[in-house]
Amino acid sequence: MSDAWARRIVALLLAVALLAGIQGAAAAQPGGVQFSDVDDDAWYAPHVAHIASLGITTGYPDGTFGPDQPVTRAHMAVFMVRAVGLEVGGNSVGRFADVPASAWYAPHVELVTELGITIGCTSDGTRYCPESPVTRAQMALYLAPAFGLPRAPVDEPTFDDVGADHPAYQAVEAVHAANIGVGCGTDPPRFCGTQPVTRAHMAAFLSRAVRHRDRSPSPPAPEDTPPAPAEAPPVSDESPPTGAASGAGCLQMFDAAFVDQIASAHPGARFTAAVHDHRTGCEHHLNPGLELTTASVIKAQVLAGVLLAAQDQGRALSAPEAADIELMMHYSHNRPPTSRLYVQVGGAAGMERLDARFGVAGTSHTAAYGATRSTAEDRTRLVEQLLIGGGPLSEASVRAAWEWMSGVSAAQSWGVTAGLPPGYGAALKNGFYPTTGAGWRLGTTGVVRDPQGGAYAMTVMTDNNGDEASGIALVEKIARHINAALTTGLPAERAHDLVNCVEPPKGSSWSSAAKLLGDIHPARLRRLNGGEASILAGQRVCEP
């Protein structure tokens, strides 16, 4: 691995997103946007239409796209933020001498730098070069960390002009392996790393990257000749139904009537759930195998990683670690507490190592941790070891995890607690954040303890919700159904039921939202509701 790539991997670990996730670029526009200078038969037209439909580009005010115009590094920061599905907030801290805090692109540069998508244009990290054109090698350096592309296992360079000593070598090999950028020539094979990227080529790179992330086929461009896509595996006659249970004598928790009821009440939303009942050995699955992005549900694994590292080192949590965990778990803050802890556990690579230790096999981690793709089964397998035991964590670490996750703020204690009778305890972590192309993502993961000392773990994940409130309602319907089947007694009143919430108009500030809720300080309101610099469109704001 080259030193340059190693430095970029370190920067990559400065992931921030998501989470609660992490995201909220412009909403998708069905059918895309028609530009007067993009012919329907142009090789890049499908790519332009794709990224326009996702809100990654809106073109110029005169209705043109400018396909032959070079992409500047300032514009590239904006495109990357939208492509990853993040929302900018706050102002630039002025880390680059050539990026004025008042510049329209400054917040985007700030965010892609925090994500580790870029470290600037100079080795000392003092300049960003916003007006310089993006080269093809630089494009690879943007894409590899942004989309979590793994290091390509190559024995020798693929391209004659990007050798193993090239600073972008690993990034170029990674985008090539993912069929995001195959090259500019075949005799000999070349990547043309110094060639400026036009807006047409930018559209092709980003369209393929998004499709790669979402595991959908990408239309090829004439300059590249990717191999034919592999055929989809045949569907087995033994594929599990929408609702499934495993274990002798286990009840069918998610029958067709319940699934139809949920789908009818929440049209367009996707949902999945997994339940592991440690008292009976029964497991229950709703839409098993469905992969969704986790939003802040993934923070339970970040907590597991911090606890496990301290355990391995034979030490207690430090005061800074405890302070960051409180903000991450109790209030679901993203930056800076979760981003610092994510760096500490090793970023995406560290999370993959944790997967191996906890026996989690189907999760895809990225620099934007809230954009992690996972299944409800994987999240349940993780959280049961975190809160019940049976995995690599000691009893003391499990007890510590329970303390952290049973103390979330009242406004964020929905989900796992829905419909629980008196005497039952719960520890949980919820996720709530909008993302490009998948609406509001809402999820809950945690463990319920019954009065006799038994326990069961559950995870519910959803997306394509219209706003936060409707997503919470969907999650709670599923969680309440689970708890009704596995507990006895009438539901108890929860602290969450007493929370006062409003959905402020789009563009509201924390100060204006505080006025809607009465006598509460805006800074306190922000702290209680995720800590984002600005209120997200569709977010509910609560005062416990």
KOLRO-876160 format. One record per residue (C-alpha): x, y, z. Coordinates in steps of 0.5 Angstrom, whole numbers, plus 500, padded with zeros to 3 digits. Layout:
# residues N
XYZ;...
END
This chain:
# residues 544
500500500;503507498;504512503;499517500;494512500;495510507;494517509;488517505;485511509;487515515;483521513;477516510;476514518;474521519;467519517;461523520;455522517;449519518;448519521;443518525;445518520;447522516;443525510;439529506;441532499;436534494;430530493;429525487;426528481;422523477;424522470;430526471;431533469;432535461;437540459;437543453;444541451;444534453;442530447;438524448;442520444;449522447;453517451;453521457;445522457;443516461;448518467;446525467;439524467;440519473;444524477;439529476;434525478;437524485;438531485;446531485;446536479;441541477;445544471;446552470;440557471;439557463;437550463;444547460;448542463;455544460;457537459;464539456;465544461;471542466;469540473;472545479;474542485;469547488;463544484;466537486;465538493;458540492;457534487;460529492;456531498;450530494;452524491;453521498;447523501;449528506;447535508;451541510;450545516;454550519;460554517;467553514;472553520;477556515;482550515;484551508;487558506;484559499;477557502;473563504;468562510;463566506;464562499;458558497;462552497;465552503;460548508;461542502;469543502;468542510;464536510;468532504;474534508;471531515;469525511;476524509;474524502;479529500;485532504;486538500;491539494;497540498;501535502;501540508;493540507;493548507;490549500;484546497;485549490;477550489;478553482;483548479;480542475;479535477;483530474;481523473;486521478;483526483;476523481;478516483;481519490;474522491;470516490;474511493;473513500;466516499;463510497;467505501;471502495;475496498;483496496;483492490;487485490;492486484;498483483;501489478;498495475;492495471;494501467;501503464;500510466;498509474;504505477;504502484;508508486;503513483;499517489;492515486;494508485;490504490;484509488;484508481;485500482;479501486;474504482;477500476;475494480;468496481;467498474;466505476;472508471;475503467;480507463;481511457;485507452;486499451;493499447;496500452;491500457;491507460;487511465;489518463;490520470;492528469;486529464;481534467;474531468;468534464;461535467;459529462;465524465;463527472;456524471;458518468;463517474;458519479;452515476;456508476;458509483;451510486;449504482;455500485;453502492;446501490;447494487;444496480;447495473;450502470;449504463;456503460;459509456;463509450;470511453;469505458;468498456;466494462;464487462;457484461;453484468;453478471;446474471;442475477;442468481;435464480;430465486;429459490;423455491;425455498;426462499;423465506;416468506;415475508;414473515;418467517;419464524;425458526;425453531;420448533;414450536;415458534;409462533;408465526;409472529;409476522;403473518;400475511;395479514;399483519;404485513;398487508;396491514;403495515;404495507;397498506;398504512;405506509;404505502;411506499;415505505;420499506;420495512;424489515;425486522;428481526;427478533;431473537;428470543;433468548;427465553;425460547;430460542;425462537;427467531;422471527;423475521;419480517;422481510;428477511;434479507;432486506;438491506;437498508;441503510;442504518;442511520;444511527;442504529;449503527;452507533;450501537;456497534;460503535;459503542;461495542;467497538;469502544;467498549;471492546;477496545;478498552;476491555;482489550;487494553;485492560;482499562;476503563;473508559;476515559;473521560;473524553;470517551;464517556;463524554;462522546;458516548;453520552;452525546;452519541;447514545;443519549;442524544;444521537;449527535;453525529;459530529;464531532;462525538;460519533;466521528;471521533;469514536;468512529;475514528;477510534;474504532;478504525;473507521;469502516;475497516;475497524;467496523;469490519;474487524;468488529;463484524;468478524;469478532;461478533;459474527;456479523;456477516;452481511;453488513;457493508;461499511;462506508;466512510;459515512;457511517;450512517;450510510;452503512;448497509;445492513;440487515;435487521;438480522;445483523;443488527;440484532;446479532;450485534;445488539;444481543;451480544;452487546;446487551;445480553;452477552;455471549;460474545;467477545;464482551;465481558;460481563;462488565;462491558;455488557;453492563;456498561;452498554;446496558;447503562;448507556;443504552;437504557;438512558;437515552;433521552;425521552;424524546;428518543;426512547;421510542;421503538;423498542;419500548;412500544;407497548;411494554;407492560;410495567;416491570;419490563;426494562;429496555;435498552;436501545;439505540;434509534;436511528;432517524;435521518;433523511;437520505;437522498;432517494;430513500;426518504;426518512;430512514;427510521;430504525;430501532;435496535;435493542;433488548;427487552;428484559;422481562;421481570;423474570;430475568;429473561;430477554;429478547;433482542;429486536;431490530;426494526;429498520;425502515;426507509;422511504;418514510;415521508;417525514;420523521;413522525;410517520;417513520;416513527;409511527;411505522;417503527;412503533;407499530;412493528;415494535;408494539;406488535;413484537;412486544;404484544;406477542;412476547;410479553;404479558;400485561;397492558;402497556;405502561;405509560;412511557;416517558;416518551;408518551;409525555;414528550;412535547;413535539;412539533;414539526;417546524;416549517;421547512;427552514;426553521;432555525;433552532;430559535;424559531;423552533;424553541;419559540;414554538;415549544;415555549;420557554;426552552;433555550;435554543;442550544;438546549;433544544;438542539;442538544;436534545;434533538;440530535;445536535;445538527;447545525;440546522;433542523;432537517;426538513;421533516;424533522;420533529;423537534;421535541;422538548;421532554;
END
